[in-house]
Amino acid sequence: MKKYGTLLVNLLTLLAFVIVVLAIVSAVKNAETEKNEVTEELPELPVQITRRNSIATAFFEGKPSSVLRFTNLSDQHLSVTLMVIPKDGSNQSWIFDLLPHEQGKEIGVLETGWAFEPGETIKVSVPGYRTRTETIP
């Protein structure tokens, strides 16, 4: 009889563990769904991003690099986070302000110490707006 009692306790413990794991998986899946729905509801980023070739290229072993130009298209002061993800998968971030209708804040190697190179991915985010992801041509 004691043998069956131990077996029953073990089975109930296993069942409780399975229920907890299923609850966690369900919660994570629901959180991801809610996050995607919230992201889709956010307005487009009111920032125009253009690029030009950097004249500082000669200082970096002749590698081509870019200067990114950010223009605020809104009536609001924006705090912009710029993340660059090079081909090796590491990343570097900077935060800067854009005043309302500011025409072209340039971010390049002289401002950041980073030579924005072709093929690198940039992510630009502002609280309350969708994040924009682009690849430097």
LINRAFEN-V372310 format. One record per residue. N is the residue number from 0. RES is the residue in one letter. SS is DSSP state (2 for helix, 1 for strand, 0 for the rest). PSI is psi as a letter, one per 40 degrees, with the letter a starting at -180 (* if undefined). Layout:
{{N/RES/SS/PSI} {N/RES/SS/PSI}}
This chain:
{{0/M/0/d} {1/K/2/d} {2/K/2/d} {3/Y/2/d} {4/G/2/d} {5/T/2/d} {6/L/2/d} {7/L/2/d} {8/V/2/d} {9/N/2/d} {10/L/2/d} {11/L/2/d} {12/T/2/d} {13/L/2/d} {14/L/2/d} {15/A/2/d} {16/F/2/d} {17/V/2/d} {18/I/2/d} {19/V/2/d} {20/V/2/d} {21/L/2/d} {22/A/2/d} {23/I/2/d} {24/V/2/d} {25/S/2/d} {26/A/2/d} {27/V/2/d} {28/K/2/d} {29/N/2/d} {30/A/2/d} {31/E/2/d} {32/T/2/d} {33/E/2/d} {34/K/2/d} {35/N/2/d} {36/E/2/d} {37/V/2/d} {38/T/2/d} {39/E/2/d} {40/E/2/e} {41/L/0/i} {42/P/1/i} {43/E/0/i} {44/L/0/h} {45/P/0/f} {46/V/1/h} {47/Q/1/h} {48/I/1/h} {49/T/1/i} {50/R/1/i} {51/R/1/i} {52/N/1/i} {53/S/0/h} {54/I/2/e} {55/A/2/e} {56/T/2/d} {57/A/2/d} {58/F/2/e} {59/F/0/f} {60/E/0/f} {61/G/0/e} {62/K/0/h} {63/P/0/h} {64/S/0/i} {65/S/1/i} {66/V/1/h} {67/L/1/h} {68/R/1/h} {69/F/1/h} {70/T/1/h} {71/N/1/h} {72/L/0/e} {73/S/0/i} {74/D/0/e} {75/Q/0/i} {76/H/0/h} {77/L/1/h} {78/S/1/h} {79/V/1/h} {80/T/1/h} {81/L/1/h} {82/M/1/h} {83/V/1/h} {84/I/1/h} {85/P/0/i} {86/K/0/d} {87/D/0/e} {88/G/0/e} {89/S/0/i} {90/N/1/i} {91/Q/1/i} {92/S/1/i} {93/W/1/i} {94/I/1/h} {95/F/1/i} {96/D/1/i} {97/L/1/h} {98/L/0/i} {99/P/0/h} {100/H/0/f} {101/E/0/h} {102/Q/0/g} {103/G/0/g} {104/K/1/h} {105/E/1/h} {106/I/1/h} {107/G/0/a} {108/V/2/d} {109/L/2/d} {110/E/2/d} {111/T/2/e} {112/G/0/e} {113/W/0/h} {114/A/0/h} {115/F/1/h} {116/E/0/i} {117/P/0/h} {118/G/0/e} {119/E/0/i} {120/T/1/h} {121/I/1/i} {122/K/1/h} {123/V/1/h} {124/S/1/i} {125/V/0/h} {126/P/0/h} {127/G/0/e} {128/Y/1/i} {129/R/0/i} {130/T/0/h} {131/R/1/h} {132/T/1/h} {133/E/1/i} {134/T/1/h} {135/I/0/h} {136/P/0/*}}
